[in-house]
Amino acid sequence: MTNGKDNSKLLHDLRSKCASLKSAAELYKDCSPAEKKEMLALMNAAAADITRLLAQLGQP
């Protein structure tokens, strides 16, 4: 696992990305088709970042 200081930063970043993804999902239904395409790209990027952060948290 990472050390405490690194862990704290990773958890902060993880919470931030999760909040961003949640907000985007809530806004998605009210978007135009063009905005939905852009929103999906942003949501996919956030999900990839979340996956990367989770992997870093699990590293020895």
Secondary structure by P-SEA (a helix, b strand, c coil): cccaaaaaaaaaaaaaaaaaaaaaaaacccccaaaaaaaaaaaaaaaaaaaaaaaaaacc
